[in-house]
Amino acid sequence: MKRISTIILVLFMIFLTACSLESPFVTEKSENGKIKVGLSVSTLSNPFFVSLRDVIVEEAEAKGMEIIVVNSQDDPATEISNIEDLIQQGVDVLIINPTDSSAVSSAVQSANSANIPVITIDRSAEQGEVETLITSDNVAGGEMAAEFIYDQLGEGAKVAELEGVSGASATRERGEGFHRIADEKLDVVASQPADFDRIKGLTVMENTLQGNSDIEAVFAHNDEMALGTVEAIQAAGKDIIVVGFDGIEDALDAVEAGDLTATIAQRPDLMGKEAIKAAEKILNGEELEDIIKVPLDLVTKK
């Protein structure tokens, strides 16, 4: 009898060991038969993120997943509250487009504690465990913008930079890439934040032109700011090169119209597809690369 008990105990330990080797995120479908995905978007005031949301929702629904979307409205406190709510709703995986890479960390850690895998998209999280970051190569994109301006105007051209939201990894990385080239080849006379916002871009550019009337080019960290910049330049009656970043529809139209000189175009369609593909792999226990990079294109008038 003692021997039988020992054998049963050994078999039980083998079973527990086998279970512990499985991915902690392999999950059964919810009661309605669907995997539940939570998507937190930094803002839906920016057309780029609207496109990104639409693709993710379309891809998730095509895979038979249930998806819950929340809008952070570019507010870190709202973002944290939204993500905590998604955790309470028992999502199987979280896809987060952070408003602020530092501030979102506590929400990521909450998801970690709840054993919910996290994917970040377009922007990273500074702390907490993230399965993968899906992003464009923002540093390379900033370099592309500076090289384009240098090619158009030559060495020492006077340039202004409109920065995105402070604390966002995209702001930091696009600026880093831009300055790698611009600090060597161009003369950056002004760098001011406009928070990825078109109206703020207009206001900041109006003020910048008052103090730097000889600016020859502007690099804006996104298209919304670039389009605001174009409005300010046109109102001032000046002819200045403006390069944006994202490739939203309004910006592409402005490039074709000759108002916006160029944009570094991201691919929200590919980013969204990669996000749902990554979610599937995680829940199937598959390994992912730490960063999945999506290609960029420099778009100018055809």
N, C-alpha and C positions, 0 to 999 in steps of 0.2 A: 504493500500500500504506500509505503514511504517512497519507493522507487517511482511509482506512478505519479505521485505528487511532484516529485523532482522533475520528471519528464514534462509534465504540464507546465511547471514554472519556467523551464528552459524554453519551451515553445512560445510561451507568453512573452518572454523577454526578447526572443527573436522577432516576434510580431511587432513589438514596440519599437525596436531598432529599425526595422524596415519602414515603419510609418514615419520615423523621425528623419529619414533620408529623403522623403518626398518634399517638393516645394511647399512652403507654408501657405502659398497663395492658390494652390489647386482647389477649386471650389465647385460645389454642386450648384445647379441652377436654382433660382428662387422659386417660390411657390407657383408663380405664373409661368414657370418654365424658361425664364429669361435671365441672362446675366445683367446685373444692374450697374451702370456706369455713371459716375458723378463727374460733371464737367464744370470747373470754375473758370470763368473768363474775366480778364482784368477789366474790360470795358466793352460795351456794345455801342458806344458812341463813335468808335473808330471802324470804318468799313473793312479794314484788314481783319479785325477780330470777328466781325460779323461773318465774313467769308469763311474764316477758320471754324467758327461754331457750326455754320451750315454744313460744311463738309464732314465734320466729326459726327453730327447728328445723322446725316444721310448715310454715312458708312456704318454707324452703329445699328441703325434701324435695318439696313440691308443685311446685316449679320444676325438679325433677330434679337438684338440687345435692347434692353430698356435704358433710356438715357435721361438724366435729370440735369438741367443746365441752370447755373446761377451766375448772376452778373455782379461783380465786385464794385462797379462804378468808380474804378480807379481809387478806391479807398481801402487801405490795408485792414482797418477794423471791420469793415463790411465783409471783406474777403475771409478773414478768420472766422467770423460768425457763420458765414455761408458754408464754409468747409466743415465746421463743427456740426452743422445741421445735416450735411450730406453723410457724415460719419454716423450720426444718430439714425439716419434712414437706412443704414445697413448696405451701402453700396459695396460692390465687389472690387471695384478699382476706381481710383481717383485720377483724373487728368486735370492738371492745374496749369493755367497760364497766369503766373504771379503778377500782382501789381508792383510788389517790392520784394526783391530777392531775399532781403534780410527779414522783413516783417512776416513773410509767409512761413518762415522756418518753424514757428511754434505749431502751426496748423499741420505741417508735414509730420512733425513729431507726434501729434495727436493721432494722426492716421497710422503711424508706425505702431503706436501703443495698441491700436485697435486691430492690428494685423491686416491693414488694408494697403495694398501696394499703390505707390504713387508714381505717376509719370508727369514730368513737367514739359511744357511746350513753349517755345519761343524765348522764354526766360527761365533762369535756373533758380534754385533755392540754396541759400548759403549753408543751412544746417538741416539735419534730418536725413533719413535714408530715402533716396529716389532711385527707382529702378532704371530709368533712362531719361535723358534730356533730348527732346526732339527740337532742333533749331537750325536756322541758317548759320553759316559761318559769319557772324557779325563782325569779327575782326577783319576778315578778308573783305567784307563789304565796305567797311570804312576805308580800307586801303584802296579799293577800286574807285571810290568817290574822289579821294585825294589825287590818285594817278590821273583820273579823267580831267580834273581841273588843271593839273600841271600840264597835261598834253594840250589843253586848249589855250592856256595863257602863258605857260613858261615859268621859269624859276622866279621866286620872289613876289608872285602875284598876291595882292591883298585879299584875304579871305575871312569871312565870318562863319562861325559855327553855332547852330541852334541845337542845344542838347535836349534829350528826353527827360523822363521822370527820374529824379535823383534816387539812387538805390536800385534801379532796374538794371539787371545784367546787360540788357540790350544797349542801354545808354552807355554803360561803362565800356562794353566791348566795341561798339561802333566808334566811340570816341578814341579808344586805344588804337584801333586800326588806322583811323584818319590821321592821328597825330604821328604815327610811325613814319608816314610819308610827308605830311604837311610840315612838320617841325624841321625837316631837312630841306624841303624844296619850295615851300610856300611861306608866306608871312601871315600868320593867323593873328588878326588885329582885335578880334572879339569872340568870346565864347560865352553864351548866355543860355540858361535853361528856358524852355517854353513848354515842357511837360507833355510832349507829343500831341499838343492841342493846336488846332488851326487858328482860332482867335488869338490865343497867346502868341503864336508864331507871327501873326500880323502885328500885334502890339510891340513885341520884342524887336522885330525888324524895323518898325518905324523909329523906335528909340535908337537902335544901333546906327541907322543911316544918319541920324542927326549928329552923332558924334564921330562918324566915320564915313564921310560922303564919298570917299575914293575907293570904297570896297568894289572889287571886281568879280567876286564869286561868293556863294554861300553853300555850305553843306548843312542840311537839316537831317537830324537823326530819324525822321520819318516823313512820309508824304503829306500828312495833315499839316505839319509845321511848314513844310516846303510850299504848300499851296497858299498858306497865310502869308508867307514871305513874298511870294509872287505878287499878291495883291498890294502889299506895301510898296514894292519896287515899282509896279505899274503906276500907282498913285503918285509916286515921287518923280515919275517920268524918266526913270533910269533904265539902262540896259545892262543887266547883271546876270551872270551864269548862276543858276540854282539847281542843285542836285538833291533829290530826296531819297527816301529809302522805304520800301515795302512793295511798290508796284500795284497800288490800289487803282480801281477803275478811273476815278477822277484824275489821278495823277497821269495815268497812261493817256487819257484824253487830252490833258494839258500838254503833255509832251508832243503829241501829234499836232496840236494847235500851235505849237511853237512858243507857248507861254512858260512851260517848265522845261529846262534844258535836258535833264536826264533823271532817271530814278534807278536805284539798285533794287531790282524786283525780287521779292521773296515768292515762294510757291505755297500759299496756304492750302491748296488742293493736295499737294504731296504731303505736307506736314500733317494734315488731318487724317489722311489715309494711313500714314505711318503710326499715328497715335493709336488708332483702333487695332492695327496689326500688332503693335506692341502689347496692347491690353490682352489680346487673344493669346499671345505667346506667354505672357506672365501667368495667366490663369491656367495654361496648359503645362506649366512647370518648365518652360524653356528659358534659356539664358539670353540676355540682351547685351548689346554694347552699352557702355556708360553714356555715350553721346551718339545720337543719330543725326548726321548733318544732311541738310537738304540744299541743293545747289541754288546759286544766285545768278541773275542775269543783269547786265547793264543795258538799260533800254534808252535809246535816243530816237529822235525823229527819223522816220524811214525816208 
